[in-house]
């Protein structure tokens, strides 16, 4: 569930939308990327990480994000 907050001059309104909670974290084999991946996972999101080195499938996949074909294959697999 995604919460969107809209502020007006007089009050606050909160809208929720039923959207899939899925995230792809690039650079997930690095120090910061690994923590971002963990934060999404702890919040019960479906999360996949990418990294060029030290990938540990299935959660972190080896993907060269400069290679368009590899990125397309990753996104197709996540559909």
N, C-alpha and C positions, 0 to 999 in steps of 0.2 A: 504494500500500500504506500503510495506516495502522498505526502501531505504538502499542499501548496498553500502558502499564506499570502493573503491579499490584504494590504492595509488601506483603509480609507481614512478620511479626515475625522470621522466620528467613532469608528469601531474597527475591530479586527474580525475577519471572516476566515474560516479554515475550510478548505475543500479537500476531500480525499478522492482519489481515483484508484480504481483497481487496475494496476498496471503490473506486469511481471517485474520482479526485482532481480534483474540480471545485470552483471557488470563484467567487463573485460578490463583487466589491469595490465597495462604494458609495463615492462621493466620489473616484473614481479619477482625476479631472482635477485634484485638488489635490496639493499637495506630498507629504503623507504617503501619500495613497491611491495615487499613482503609484508610489511606492517599494514599497508592499505588493503592488501588482499585479506589479511587476517581480520581486519576491522569489518569488511563487508561480510565475510563468512560468519563472524560472531553476531552480526545483525540479521542472520538467517537469509542472506541474499544468495542466489545462485551465482557463483563467481568463478571465473577462469582467469588464470594469469598467463602471461606470455613472457618468455625470456629467451635469449639467444644462447646463454650458457647456464649450466646447473639446473636445467629444467627437470622437473619431477612429475611426470604425467600420473594421473589424469588432471590434477588440479593446476599444475603449471606446465604449459606446452611450449615446446621449442618452436618459435616462430621468428623469422627475420622480418620485422615490420617494414623493412625497405623493399621486400619482395611482394609485389601486389598479388601474385598467385597464392602465396602462402597465407596472406591475410584473407583473401576471398575464401580459401578452403576452411580457415578457422571459423569465419562468420557463417558459412554454409553449414558447418558441423553444429553450430550452436542454435540453429533455427529449430 
